[in-house]
Amino acid sequence: MVVITGIGLVCPHGDDPESVFAAVLRGESAIAPMAGDVAKPVAVAACRFDPSRWFTRLQLTGVDRVSQLAVAAAEMALDDSGLRDQFDPERAGIFAGCGMGGAAALESAYLAGARGGRTPPLTVPAFMPNAPAAHAAMRLGVHGPVLTYAIACAASAVAIAEASRAIEHGDLDLAIAGGSEALLVPGVLQAWDAMHTLARFEPGRAASSCRPFAIDRSGFALGEGAAFLVLESAERALERGARIYAELAGSGVSCDASHLTKPDVAGQVRALRAALRDAGVAPSEIGYCNAHGTATPIGDVVESAALAEVWGADLEGLRVGSTKSMHGHLLGAAGALEGALTVLALYHRRLPPSVHCEAQDPACAIRLVGPVAHEDDGFRAAISSSFAFGGTNAVLVFRRAP
């Protein structure tokens, strides 16, 4: 049995897991208009992050924001677990998801070149997608496998699934698993906007612009941040008297293999069924789904159909929500942040609300949590879903700790 004993977050709602979860339970949106040099108003969810808490000015040379966030979240997760300086470095690993790497470093290098300036010599190590994991390993002294998964929106969910298998198979004693993303720069925002996936909003309405499963949804708000979980065996955690947040009971991964950007019901069904099978649970035993729920016109309908196909007659017993409505879409870090919030929902026995959905789309025939947090002692297991461009689908199953 693999359990979660540490959580570290640097996200749009803050960097303390308990206060972040409390804000989400209150339905607080961290989405606001993007400030700075952007062609038109764009809703984003940015972090308030002071890197000087983690790095000196000299250390920051060549360290992109995506790596800064990863180091902070990974270190806080390890501290939260009580294992800092108390693990065998060769029996520990880091499994990190990252969708785009150092976007700020890459954009700065491009602009410098376009304007005839000098390209920073550390641009390549700053923007490479495995930099966040490498910097976390150096900070924490991890000498086991340090792996990066670049699978768009499914990256960190797959990283957590792979880390769990390494613990389950006895390859490692400790795994720090999650993801990081920091891409709120003009060039990236313009590229996403060109795909017509970003939420539209009226002046003063950016906070409620992301409306998963609503009939008037128009897309998502990009977010930034990092989230990491500490995984270890239940036997080891109990032996040292650790606090156990939840069990990572199983996972399922599939590929649509049909279209690069359009989701597929059959592919998501395969991942959902694989996750339930791996966890050894029936659909009726799952009480909550933190859905991928990007608030795109096609995506929400496809995900609702996949849940309906797998749950069948038990669909009414499954409460569904998408916390992206409050913290935005963190792409490569989305699965880790949403997984952490799902773990906290199990730990505190409270379900985050699905906000901003004033009128649910009839084509999304699922039971939403509703606009306020729901207290429920009855549910003992939950899932978190991440469905990516490229067709990879990843589902994590969490169970309340015994």
N, C-alpha and C positions, 0 to 999 in steps of 0.2 A: 504494500500500500504506500503510495506517494502522497505526502502532505505538504501544505504550504505553511511555513513558519515565519516568513518575513515578507513585508510589503514596503516598497519604496516608490514614491511618486513625485514627479515634478510635472504638473499639468496646469491647465488654465484656471482651475479652482484653488491651486496652492500646492504645498509640498508635504502636508501632514495627512496621512490616510484617513484619520478619523474626522478631521475638519472638512476634508474634501468630500467624504461620504455624507456628512451632515448637510453640506451645501447642496449636494445632488438630491438628497431626500427632500430638501425644501423647494426643489424645483428651480434653483437659481441658475440662470444662464450666464455663461462666461463669454458669450459671443458678442462682438462689437464691431463697428466699422474699422477697416484697416486704415491706420494712419500712415502718412508718408507718400512716396512717389508711386502712385498707382493710377492707371488710366481712368478708372471709374470706381465708384464705391463698391467695396467687396467686404462681406462679412467674414470675420475670422475669429478664432479663439486663441489668443496669445498667452504666454506664461509671463508672470512677473518673476524674473529670475536674476539673481545677482551672482555672477560667476566668481566674484572675489571671495565668496564664502568657501569656494572649493579650489580655486587656482590663484597663484600669484600672477602679476602682469607678465612676467617672463614666461611662465608656464603656458599662458594663453596663446603665445605665438604659434601659429599653425594648428590651433585646436578649434575647430568649427563649433558652433552652438549645438549642433546635434550630438557631438561627443561630450560637451560640457554637461548637457542634460542627462546623458546616459551615465556618466560618472557619478553625478549627484544621486540619481535614483537608485543605481546599483549599490552604492555605498550605504544609503539609508536603509535599503532592504536588508543588507547584511547586518547592519547595526540593530535593526528591528528584530532580527532572528536571534540575537544574542550570541552569534557565532564569530564576531569580529576577532581575529587573531586566535581563533580556537578551531581551526580546521587544517587538514593536511592539504597543502597547496596542490600536490599532484593528484589528489582525489577530488578536486573541485573543478568545475567547468563553468563557462559563461556561454549562454545561447541567446543571441540577440537578433531581433528583427529590425530591418531598416529599409525603407522603400526607396529613398532617393539620395541618401548620403548628405554630404556637406553642401547644401544648396547655396548658402551665403558665400562660402569660399569660391564656389564655381562661378557664381554670378559676378563676384568682385573681380575675379581673374578675367572674365569675358569683358567686363566694362573697362578694365585697365588696358587690355589689348586693343579694344575698339577705339579708345581715346588716345592711343599711342603712348600709354604709360608703361610702368614696369610691373610685370606679373609677379606676385609674391612667390618666392622660391619654395614655400611649403604648401602651395596650393594642392598638389596631388595628394600628399598624406592627410590634408585637411578634408578633402571631399570624398575620399574613397569610402565606400559603404561599410567596410569592416573597421573603420577607425573608432566608432563608438565602443565596440566590443574590445578592441585592443587597448584603448585608453582605460576602460574599466578594469581589464585584467592587470594592467600595470599599477593602477591605483590600489587594487585589492590584493595583489600578489597571487593571482590564480595561475597555476602552471599546467593544469589539465587542458582539455579541449576548449578552445575559444573560437566559436563558430558564429557566422553571420548568415542570416536567411533573408534574401531580397526577393520577396514574393508579394510585392505591392501591399494591399490591405490585409492579407493573411499572414504577413511576415512574422509578427511577434506571436501570434497564436500557434503557428507551426513551430516556432522556436521553443515555446513552452511545452508543446507536445513531445518534441524530440528530447528535451531535457528530462521530461518525466520518464521516457523510455530508458535513458541512460541510468537513472536512479533505479528504476524497476529491474533492470538487467544486472545491477551490481557493478556497473562500470565506474560509477562515481558515488561518493558519499554526499556531496553537496552540489547543487546546480543553481546558478543565479540566472534566471530566464526572463526575458521581456523584450522591450524594444524602445527605440528612440526615433524621433522625427522632428526636423526643424526646417521648414521650407516656406516660411512666410516672407518671401522676397518677391519684388514686383514681377520678375520674369516668370517665375513658377506660377504665381497667381494668374498672370495673363494666359499662360498655357492651359491651365485648368478651366479658366473662364471661356476659352475658345472652344472647349468641348461641350459647353452649355450644361455643365454639371453643378455649378455653384448656385446657391440659393439667391433668389431675387428678393428685394425688400424695399418697402417704402421708407422715406426719411423718418428716423426715430424708431424704426421697427427691426433693427438688425438683430436684437437679442432673441426675437421669436422667429427668425427667418428660416431656421431648420425645423421642419414639421413632419417627422416621420409618420407615415401611414395616414396623413391627413389628405382630404380631397383636394386641397389647394397647395400641396407641397410643390416645391420647385427646385430642390436640390439641397446640397449640404454646405456647411461652412468648414473650411479647412482649419485644423487646429495644430498645435505643436506641443511637444512634451515627451516625457519618458516614463516608463513604468516597468518595474522588475519585481519578480516573485522569487523567494528562496524556497527551493524544493529539497526535500530529504525524505528518507524512509520513515514511516510511522514508528517503527521499532527504535530507530535512532533518536527521533524526536521525543518519544515517551521516556526513553532511557535518561535523557538529559533534562527532563522536566520542561520542555519547551511549550510555549503557547502554540496551539494548532488552530489556524484560522479555518481550514477546510481540507478535505481530501480532493486531490485531482484524480477523479475516478476513471477517466478515459478520454479518448480523443478520436476524431475521425477526419481524414483528409481525402479529398478527391479532386479530379480535374474535369471541367466541363468538356474540354477539347472540342469546342464548337465555335467560339467567337472570342476575340481578344477583350472586348469591353462589354458585351451583352451577356447578362447572367442567364443561367439555364436551370430550370426546375429540376430536371433529372439529376444534374450534377450535385445540386444542393441536397437533394434527397439521399444520394449515396453517402455524402459526408455525415448527414444527420444520423442515418441508420448505422453507419460504421461506428460513430461515437457512442451511440446507445449500446450497441453490441459489445464494444470494447469495455464499457463501464459495467456491463451486465445488468442494465436497468431497462424497464419497459417505459414507453412514452408516458403512461399514466403516473409514473413515479416522479416525473419532472414537473416542478411547480412554477418555474420561472425561466424565461428566455430573454437574455439581453441580446436583442436582435442586431444584425448588421445594420439594418434600418437607416439607410443613407438619405432617405427622403427624396430619392430620384423617382420619376414617374414609373419607370419600368422595374427598377430594383425592388421596391417595396411590394409590388404585386407578385413578382416571382418568388420572393422569400415567403410571403403569406401562403402562396400555393404549395410550396415545398413543406411548410409546417403542417398544412392541412392534410397533405398526402401521408405524411409520416404519422401524425397523431390520430387522424381519422376521428372516430367517435370520442376520443379523449381530448380533442382540441379545446373544448370548453373549460377543461381543468387547467389549461396552460395559460398563465398570465405572461403577456409579452410587452416589452418596452424597448426603447432605444435611447440610451443615455447620450448619444450623439446630439440630441436636441439641445443639450446644455453645454457639453465640452467640445463640440465639433468633431470633425473626422481627422484623427491623427495618423491615418494611412498606415505606415509601417509599425507604429506604436499603438494602433487602435485596439488590436486584439489583447494586448497586455493591459492597457488601461481598463478596457471593458471587462476583461477577465478579473482584474483586481476588484472592480466595483461589484461584480457578481459574487466573488468570494466574501466581500464585506456584507453583501445582502444576506448571504447564508449565515454568516457569523452573528449578525445583529438581528436576523429574522425580520427584516424590513425590505420591502421592494421599492426601488426608486420609481418615481412617476415617469410617465411618458407625456411630456408637456407640449404645449402649443398645438395640439391636435383638437381643434374646436369641432370639426366635423370629420369623422373617420370615413375613408374611402370605402364604399361597399365592396370594391374589388379586393380589399384587404380584409377578408373575413376572419379576423383573429380577435382574441379577447385582450385588449390593451389594459395595462395596469390602471390607467386613468391619470388625471391631472394632479393627484396628491399621492404621497407615499402610502403604501399599503402594509399594514402589520399582519403577519401570517406565521403562526407557529407550526402550521401543518406541513409546509413544503420542506422536504429534506434534500432535494437535489435540484440543480439548475444548470442551464447551458449558456454558453456565450458563443455566438457565431461570427465568423469573419469570412466574407466572400470577396475575392480579389479580381481586379483586372488581370487578364491572362488565364482566367478560368479556375484558379485554385480555390477550393473551399475548405475551411477548417472549422471544426466544432470542438469545443472543450466542455467536458462534463465535470461539474464539481458537486461534491456531496458534503453535507454537514458532518463535521468531525464527531466521532462517537463520544 
